[in-house]
Amino acid sequence: MEKTLTGNIDFLLTIDATNGQHTFNATLKSIDGEFRIYLYPDETISFNELVRQSSFWNDEIPYFLFGKSLIVKKAQINGTEIELDLSETKLITIQTIVSSEVFYFIIDTYQYRYIDTNVQNKALSYLTLPSNILISKFHLIEYGLKKEDNKSIPFESNIANIDFTILPNLSTNPYTALIKYHRFDSVENVIEKNNILLDLLSFYYGIPIETLSIIVQQNGYTYVIYKQPTYRLMLNSPRNMNLAYLNLYSFNDFAKGITADFSNIKALHTPINDYIRTIYLDDISAFLILYSILETLAGTEPVHFEEKDIMKQVFKSLFESFIQGMRDANGGKNEKYSNGSPIFKAIKEKWKNDLPEVLIKKPREMNPLKKLIKDNNIDWKKINRHFSAVKKEGTRIKDIKNLRNAIAHKREEDYTELLDIKNINSDLSFAVCIILLRKLGINNVNFGNWDKLSIMK
């Protein structure tokens, strides 16, 4: 890491609860990948009282809003004063070891800043273990005969005005990656850019690449943010093979194809992360999330078939044919049915105003999800092709919509035994992947040599 002020943080912690405020001497430590806040009993509160109070906090304080109930004062690292911020902290759990009178909270994130007048503007994001995949994919290391001879080979790029360099973190074992951001306005701006870039990396490689810590140096301060990863994954975790089948063989090719702007990529944060999550879930859970992504991307505004406009053209053509037929039946005498004649005007008025109301029905609504599929050149029949291999007679489940409704509203069967869910999910995953690529501005999507896998028209 950069030379930053790190170590155990000593501070006064006040817990603000409805039964009053309680202040403790506390220490925040990182142990075995956990962020722990140890509370120490003193002459004003015994260990037994501390444990008794904790049962009240456990019932009263929402875990997701834990940081809102904390007041921090007099924070320091090795005697150096810092500003510790726990406002965004979520509580994971409370641990009590009675035999040794130890009490601590386990939390998910914390951040602090301190005065550092020598700093130049710099922003670094240190990544989780799955980022090891980037070491080989981007050829970030030139290996020497000895470990100490290994050299960094930076990978530089720019996506949607995010100017960045990916580097190896040679201090970890195994090696992980870090990202350096070259242009930013604030700490919040670094976090935004970092979230977007990690979304894209995770999407391409099909493995959640997350942040362990962010260090930003700006305006005479150093800011340090620590985060617990959402996923604890091994290096041999599954990957997203869909992009390889769609002829996007390198992240560089993928990145160059992105034409969506910063805000549009940012809007895809939830569907991209949900899409990655499905790689690690059981088949039924994965199906429900994939279907939910499609529903979200499709929106809720009703859409209609264009048949009403088509029928108007049909009626216009029929009227012209009818008039010509009446002229022909009248022995070629066109005066009676000429364009300006009274009978022509009467028929046209009737034809135009009365008949369409009777014969042309209100346009039928189209399922927004089906329209999304159609608009992205995906074949609805192909993404439902594996429903033909039903393993039980009498089922009425014919497509992904039927299956979603059956799982959500009428769970009478084990659908993993009834249907080929893995292949259904495979096609559904391709559909989500293709639509996300197009949302990113990558429109030239095709299966190339993998035509047997294709779900496209």
C-alpha positions as CSV (number, residue, x, y, z in Angstrom):
1,M,0.0,0.0,0.0
2,E,0.9,3.7,-0.2
3,K,2.5,5.1,2.9
4,T,-0.7,5.9,4.8
5,L,-1.5,6.1,8.5
6,T,-2.8,2.7,9.4
7,G,-3.2,0.6,12.5
8,N,-5.6,0.1,15.4
9,I,-7.9,3.1,16.0
10,D,-8.5,4.1,19.6
11,F,-11.5,6.4,20.3
12,L,-14.5,7.2,22.5
13,L,-17.7,5.5,21.3
14,T,-21.1,6.7,22.4
15,I,-24.1,4.5,21.5
16,D,-27.3,6.6,21.3
17,A,-30.3,4.5,22.2
18,T,-33.8,5.2,23.6
19,N,-32.7,4.2,27.1
20,G,-30.0,6.9,27.0
21,Q,-26.4,7.4,25.7
22,H,-23.7,5.0,26.8
23,T,-20.0,6.0,26.2
24,F,-17.1,3.5,26.1
25,N,-13.4,3.4,25.4
26,A,-13.2,1.5,22.2
27,T,-10.6,0.2,19.7
28,L,-11.3,-0.7,16.1
29,K,-9.1,-3.5,14.8
30,S,-8.8,-5.5,11.6
31,I,-8.4,-9.2,12.5
32,D,-8.5,-12.1,10.1
33,G,-10.4,-9.9,7.6
34,E,-13.0,-8.8,10.1
35,F,-13.5,-5.2,11.3
36,R,-14.0,-5.4,15.0
37,I,-14.9,-2.6,17.5
38,Y,-13.9,-3.7,21.0
39,L,-15.7,-2.1,23.9
40,Y,-13.9,-1.9,27.3
41,P,-15.7,-1.9,30.7
42,D,-14.3,0.6,33.2
43,E,-15.2,1.9,36.6
44,T,-18.4,3.4,35.3
45,I,-19.8,0.3,33.7
46,S,-18.9,-3.4,34.4
47,F,-18.6,-6.2,31.9
48,N,-21.9,-7.7,33.1
49,E,-23.7,-4.3,32.6
50,L,-22.1,-4.0,29.2
51,V,-23.5,-7.4,28.2
52,R,-26.9,-6.5,29.6
53,Q,-27.0,-3.3,27.7
54,S,-26.0,-5.1,24.5
55,S,-29.1,-7.3,24.6
56,F,-31.1,-4.1,24.5
57,W,-29.1,-2.7,21.6
58,N,-29.5,-5.9,19.7
59,D,-33.3,-5.6,19.9
60,E,-33.5,-1.9,19.3
61,I,-30.8,-0.8,16.8
62,P,-31.4,-1.9,13.1
63,Y,-28.3,-3.6,11.8
64,F,-28.4,-1.7,8.5
65,L,-28.6,1.7,10.4
66,F,-26.1,0.8,13.1
67,G,-23.8,3.7,12.2
68,K,-26.6,6.3,12.7
69,S,-26.7,5.4,16.4
70,L,-22.9,5.9,17.0
71,I,-21.1,9.1,18.1
72,V,-17.3,9.1,17.7
73,K,-14.9,11.3,19.5
74,K,-11.1,11.6,20.1
75,A,-10.1,9.1,17.5
76,Q,-6.4,8.4,16.9
77,I,-3.9,6.0,15.4
78,N,-0.7,5.6,17.3
79,G,-1.2,9.1,18.9
80,T,-2.0,10.8,15.6
81,E,-5.5,12.4,15.6
82,I,-7.9,11.3,12.8
83,E,-11.5,12.0,11.9
84,L,-13.2,8.6,12.1
85,D,-16.5,8.2,10.3
86,L,-18.8,5.3,11.2
87,S,-22.0,6.9,9.8
88,E,-22.4,4.3,6.9
89,T,-21.5,1.3,9.1
90,K,-23.7,-1.7,9.1
91,L,-23.6,-4.2,12.0
92,I,-22.8,-7.7,11.0
93,T,-23.0,-9.3,14.5
94,I,-22.1,-8.9,18.2
95,Q,-19.6,-11.2,19.8
96,T,-19.3,-11.8,23.6
97,I,-16.6,-14.1,25.2
98,V,-17.7,-14.3,28.8
99,S,-14.7,-16.3,30.0
100,S,-12.2,-13.6,29.1
101,E,-14.6,-10.7,29.4
102,V,-14.3,-9.7,25.7
103,F,-17.0,-7.8,23.8
104,Y,-17.0,-6.5,20.3
105,F,-19.1,-5.6,17.3
106,I,-18.2,-6.8,13.8
107,I,-18.9,-4.2,11.2
108,D,-18.8,-4.0,7.4
109,T,-17.1,-0.6,6.6
110,Y,-15.4,2.4,8.1
111,Q,-13.5,5.4,6.9
112,Y,-11.3,8.1,8.2
113,R,-9.2,11.1,7.2
114,Y,-6.3,12.9,8.6
115,I,-4.3,16.1,7.7
116,D,-1.4,15.4,5.3
117,T,0.0,18.6,3.9
118,N,2.5,16.8,1.6
119,V,0.0,14.9,-0.5
120,Q,-0.6,15.3,-4.2
121,N,-3.9,14.4,-5.8
122,K,-4.1,10.6,-6.0
123,A,-6.7,7.9,-5.8
124,L,-6.1,4.2,-5.4
125,S,-8.5,1.3,-5.1
126,Y,-7.2,-2.0,-3.6
127,L,-9.2,-5.0,-4.8
128,T,-10.3,-8.3,-3.4
129,L,-8.8,-11.7,-4.0
130,P,-10.8,-12.4,-7.2
131,S,-8.9,-9.5,-8.9
132,N,-6.1,-12.0,-9.2
133,I,-7.7,-12.9,-12.5
134,L,-6.7,-9.4,-13.9
135,I,-3.0,-10.2,-13.3
136,S,-2.9,-12.8,-16.1
137,K,-5.6,-11.3,-18.3
138,F,-3.9,-7.9,-18.5
139,H,-0.3,-9.3,-18.3
140,L,0.3,-7.0,-15.3
141,I,3.6,-8.6,-14.2
142,E,6.9,-9.3,-16.0
143,Y,8.2,-12.2,-14.0
144,G,11.9,-12.4,-13.0
145,L,14.0,-15.3,-11.8
146,K,13.2,-14.3,-8.2
147,K,10.0,-12.8,-6.7
148,E,11.7,-9.6,-5.9
149,D,12.6,-9.2,-9.6
150,N,9.0,-9.2,-10.7
151,K,8.0,-5.9,-12.4
152,S,4.7,-4.2,-12.9
153,I,3.3,-3.6,-16.4
154,P,0.5,-1.0,-16.1
155,F,-2.7,-1.4,-18.1
156,E,-4.1,2.1,-19.0
157,S,-7.5,2.8,-20.5
158,N,-10.4,5.3,-20.5
159,I,-14.1,4.3,-20.4
160,A,-16.9,6.9,-20.3
161,N,-14.3,9.5,-19.2
162,I,-13.0,7.3,-16.4
163,D,-9.3,7.6,-16.9
164,F,-7.5,4.8,-15.0
165,T,-4.6,2.4,-14.7
166,I,-4.7,-1.2,-13.4
167,L,-1.6,-2.3,-11.6
168,P,-0.6,-5.5,-9.7
169,N,-0.4,-5.3,-5.9
170,L,2.9,-7.1,-5.4
171,S,2.6,-7.0,-1.6
172,T,-0.2,-9.6,-1.5
173,N,0.0,-13.4,-1.8
174,P,-1.4,-14.3,-4.2
175,Y,-1.1,-11.2,-6.1
176,T,-4.2,-9.0,-6.4
177,A,-4.8,-5.8,-8.5
178,L,-5.2,-2.1,-7.7
179,I,-6.7,0.7,-9.7
180,K,-5.3,4.2,-10.0
181,Y,-7.7,7.0,-11.0
182,H,-6.1,10.0,-12.7
183,R,-8.9,12.6,-12.8
184,F,-11.5,13.1,-10.1
185,D,-13.3,15.9,-8.3
186,S,-13.8,14.4,-4.8
187,V,-13.8,11.3,-2.7
188,E,-17.4,10.7,-3.7
189,N,-16.5,11.0,-7.4
190,V,-13.7,8.4,-6.9
191,I,-16.2,6.0,-5.3
192,E,-18.7,6.5,-8.2
193,K,-16.0,5.9,-10.9
194,N,-14.7,2.9,-9.0
195,N,-18.2,1.4,-8.7
196,I,-18.8,1.7,-12.4
197,L,-15.4,0.3,-13.4
198,L,-15.7,-2.7,-11.1
199,D,-19.2,-3.3,-12.4
200,L,-17.7,-3.6,-16.0
201,L,-14.8,-5.8,-14.9
202,S,-17.1,-8.1,-12.9
203,F,-19.6,-8.2,-15.8
204,Y,-16.9,-9.2,-18.3
205,Y,-15.1,-11.7,-16.2
206,G,-18.2,-13.1,-14.5
207,I,-16.7,-12.8,-11.0
208,P,-17.4,-10.2,-8.4
209,I,-14.3,-7.9,-8.2
210,E,-14.8,-5.7,-5.2
211,T,-12.9,-3.1,-3.2
212,L,-11.1,-3.8,0.0
213,S,-9.9,-0.2,0.5
214,I,-9.8,3.1,-1.2
215,I,-7.1,5.8,-0.5
216,V,-7.7,9.3,-1.8
217,Q,-5.2,12.1,-1.3
218,Q,-6.6,15.6,-2.0
219,N,-6.7,19.1,-0.6
220,G,-4.2,18.5,2.3
221,Y,-6.0,15.4,3.5
222,T,-5.6,11.6,3.1
223,Y,-8.9,9.7,3.1
224,V,-9.0,6.0,3.9
225,I,-12.0,3.8,3.3
226,Y,-12.2,0.1,4.3
227,K,-14.9,-2.3,3.1
228,Q,-15.9,-5.9,3.7
229,P,-16.3,-7.8,0.4
230,T,-19.8,-9.0,-0.3
231,Y,-18.5,-12.2,-1.7
232,R,-15.9,-14.6,-0.2
233,L,-14.8,-16.5,-3.3
234,M,-12.0,-18.9,-4.2
235,L,-9.8,-18.2,-7.2
236,N,-11.4,-21.2,-9.1
237,S,-14.9,-19.7,-8.8
238,P,-17.0,-19.9,-12.0
239,R,-16.7,-17.3,-14.7
240,N,-19.0,-15.6,-17.2
241,M,-18.4,-17.5,-20.5
242,N,-21.3,-15.7,-22.3
243,L,-19.1,-12.9,-23.6
244,A,-16.6,-15.3,-25.1
245,Y,-19.4,-17.0,-27.0
246,L,-20.4,-13.6,-28.2
247,N,-17.0,-12.9,-29.7
248,L,-15.8,-10.5,-27.0
249,Y,-12.5,-12.3,-26.3
250,S,-10.7,-9.6,-24.3
251,F,-11.7,-6.9,-21.9
252,N,-10.0,-4.4,-24.1
253,D,-12.3,-5.3,-27.0
254,F,-15.2,-5.1,-24.6
255,A,-14.1,-1.7,-23.3
256,K,-13.5,-0.2,-26.7
257,G,-17.1,-1.1,-27.8
258,I,-18.7,0.7,-24.9
259,T,-20.3,3.9,-26.2
260,A,-22.8,4.6,-23.3
261,D,-22.0,7.6,-21.2
262,F,-21.2,7.7,-17.5
263,S,-24.8,8.2,-16.3
264,N,-26.2,5.4,-18.4
265,I,-23.5,2.9,-17.3
266,K,-24.1,4.0,-13.7
267,A,-27.9,3.2,-14.1
268,L,-27.0,-0.4,-14.9
269,H,-25.3,-1.0,-11.5
270,T,-28.1,-3.1,-10.1
271,P,-28.9,-5.3,-13.1
272,I,-25.2,-6.0,-13.7
273,N,-24.6,-7.0,-10.1
274,D,-27.7,-9.1,-10.1
275,Y,-26.6,-10.8,-13.3
276,I,-23.2,-11.6,-11.7
277,R,-24.9,-12.9,-8.6
278,T,-26.8,-15.5,-10.7
279,I,-23.6,-17.3,-11.6
280,Y,-23.2,-18.3,-7.9
281,L,-26.8,-19.2,-7.0
282,D,-28.9,-22.4,-7.2
283,D,-30.9,-22.8,-10.4
284,I,-34.3,-21.7,-9.2
285,S,-32.9,-18.5,-7.5
286,A,-30.8,-17.7,-10.6
287,F,-33.9,-18.1,-12.8
288,L,-36.0,-15.7,-10.7
289,I,-33.3,-13.1,-10.7
290,L,-32.6,-13.4,-14.4
291,Y,-36.3,-13.0,-15.1
292,S,-36.5,-10.0,-12.7
293,I,-33.6,-8.3,-14.5
294,L,-35.6,-8.6,-17.8
295,E,-38.7,-7.2,-16.2
296,T,-36.7,-4.3,-14.8
297,L,-35.1,-3.5,-18.1
298,A,-38.4,-3.9,-19.9
299,G,-40.1,-1.3,-17.7
300,T,-43.7,-1.1,-16.7
301,E,-45.2,1.3,-19.3
302,P,-47.7,-0.5,-21.5
303,V,-46.8,-1.0,-25.1
304,H,-49.1,-2.0,-27.9
305,F,-49.1,-3.8,-31.2
306,E,-49.1,-1.4,-34.1
307,E,-52.1,-3.2,-35.7
308,K,-54.4,-0.1,-35.4
309,D,-52.2,2.0,-37.7
310,I,-51.9,-1.0,-40.0
311,M,-55.7,-1.5,-40.2
312,K,-56.2,2.2,-41.1
313,Q,-54.0,1.6,-44.1
314,V,-56.0,-1.5,-44.9
315,F,-59.3,0.4,-44.7
316,K,-58.0,3.1,-47.0
317,S,-57.0,0.5,-49.6
318,L,-60.3,-1.3,-49.3
319,F,-62.2,1.9,-49.8
320,E,-60.3,2.7,-52.9
321,S,-60.9,-0.8,-54.2
322,F,-64.6,-0.6,-53.3
323,I,-65.1,2.7,-55.1
324,Q,-63.3,1.4,-58.2
325,G,-65.5,-1.8,-58.1
326,M,-68.7,0.3,-57.9
327,R,-67.5,2.4,-60.9
328,D,-66.7,-0.8,-62.9
329,A,-70.2,-2.3,-61.9
330,N,-71.8,0.9,-63.2
331,G,-70.7,0.2,-66.7
332,G,-67.7,2.5,-66.6
333,K,-69.7,5.5,-65.9
334,N,-67.6,7.2,-63.3
335,E,-69.7,10.4,-62.7
336,K,-71.9,8.8,-60.0
337,Y,-68.9,7.7,-58.0
338,S,-66.4,10.4,-59.0
339,N,-64.4,12.0,-56.1
340,G,-66.6,15.0,-55.9
341,S,-70.0,13.3,-56.2
342,P,-72.5,13.3,-53.3
343,I,-72.6,9.5,-53.1
344,F,-68.8,9.3,-53.0
345,K,-68.7,11.8,-50.2
346,A,-71.3,10.0,-48.2
347,I,-69.6,6.6,-48.6
348,K,-66.2,8.0,-47.7
349,E,-67.6,9.8,-44.6
350,K,-69.3,6.5,-43.4
351,W,-66.2,4.5,-44.2
352,K,-63.9,6.9,-42.4
353,N,-65.9,7.6,-39.3
354,D,-68.2,4.8,-38.6
355,L,-66.8,1.5,-39.8
356,P,-63.3,1.8,-38.1
357,E,-65.0,2.2,-34.7
358,V,-67.0,-0.9,-35.2
359,L,-64.4,-3.1,-36.9
360,I,-61.0,-1.9,-35.6
361,K,-60.7,-3.0,-32.0
362,K,-58.6,-1.2,-29.4
363,P,-55.0,-2.2,-30.0
364,R,-53.9,-5.2,-27.9
365,E,-51.3,-4.6,-25.2
366,M,-48.0,-6.3,-25.8
367,N,-46.1,-7.9,-22.9
368,P,-43.2,-5.3,-22.3
369,L,-40.8,-8.2,-21.7
370,K,-41.7,-9.7,-25.0
371,K,-41.2,-6.3,-26.7
372,L,-37.8,-6.0,-25.0
373,I,-36.8,-9.4,-26.4
374,K,-38.1,-8.5,-29.8
375,D,-36.4,-5.1,-29.9
376,N,-33.0,-6.8,-29.2
377,N,-33.4,-9.3,-32.0
378,I,-33.8,-12.2,-29.6
379,D,-36.0,-15.1,-30.7
380,W,-38.8,-15.7,-28.1
381,K,-39.2,-19.3,-29.2
382,K,-35.5,-20.0,-28.9
383,I,-35.2,-18.7,-25.3
384,N,-38.2,-21.1,-24.5
385,R,-36.9,-24.0,-26.5
386,H,-36.0,-26.2,-23.5
387,F,-39.5,-26.2,-22.2
388,S,-40.2,-28.8,-24.8
389,A,-38.2,-31.3,-22.8
390,V,-40.8,-31.5,-19.9
391,K,-40.1,-34.5,-17.7
392,K,-43.7,-34.9,-16.5
393,E,-47.0,-35.1,-18.4
394,G,-49.7,-32.6,-17.9
395,T,-47.7,-29.5,-17.0
396,R,-48.9,-26.2,-18.4
397,I,-45.5,-24.5,-18.1
398,K,-44.7,-23.6,-21.7
399,D,-42.4,-20.6,-21.4
400,I,-40.3,-18.4,-18.9
401,K,-43.3,-16.3,-18.0
402,N,-45.4,-19.4,-17.0
403,L,-42.4,-20.7,-15.0
404,R,-41.9,-17.5,-13.2
405,N,-45.6,-17.3,-12.2
406,A,-45.6,-21.0,-11.1
407,I,-42.6,-20.5,-8.9
408,A,-43.7,-17.2,-7.4
409,H,-47.4,-18.0,-6.9
410,K,-48.1,-21.7,-7.1
411,R,-45.0,-23.7,-5.9
412,E,-46.4,-27.2,-6.2
413,E,-43.5,-28.9,-7.9
414,D,-39.8,-29.2,-7.7
415,Y,-39.1,-27.5,-11.0
416,T,-35.5,-28.6,-11.2
417,E,-36.9,-32.2,-11.6
418,L,-39.7,-31.2,-13.9
419,L,-37.8,-29.0,-16.3
420,D,-34.3,-28.6,-17.7
421,I,-33.7,-25.5,-15.6
422,K,-29.9,-25.3,-16.3
423,N,-30.4,-24.9,-20.1
424,I,-33.4,-22.6,-19.6
425,N,-31.1,-20.4,-17.4
426,S,-28.3,-20.6,-19.9
427,D,-30.6,-19.1,-22.7
428,L,-32.1,-16.6,-20.2
429,S,-28.6,-15.6,-19.1
430,F,-27.6,-15.0,-22.8
431,A,-30.7,-12.9,-23.3
432,V,-29.8,-10.7,-20.2
433,C,-26.2,-10.5,-21.3
434,I,-27.1,-9.4,-24.9
435,I,-29.5,-6.7,-23.6
436,L,-26.9,-5.4,-21.1
437,L,-24.3,-5.2,-23.9
438,R,-26.6,-3.2,-26.0
439,K,-27.4,-0.9,-23.1
440,L,-23.7,-0.3,-22.8
441,G,-23.7,0.6,-26.5
442,I,-22.2,-2.6,-27.9
443,N,-24.7,-3.3,-30.7
444,N,-22.7,-5.7,-32.9
445,V,-23.5,-8.8,-30.9
446,N,-23.5,-12.2,-32.5
447,F,-22.7,-15.8,-31.8
448,G,-20.3,-16.2,-34.7
449,N,-19.0,-19.8,-34.7
450,W,-21.3,-20.7,-31.8
451,D,-24.5,-20.7,-33.8
452,K,-25.9,-23.8,-32.0
453,L,-26.0,-21.7,-28.8
454,S,-27.7,-18.7,-30.5
455,I,-31.0,-17.4,-29.2
456,M,-31.1,-14.6,-31.8
457,K,-33.3,-14.4,-34.8
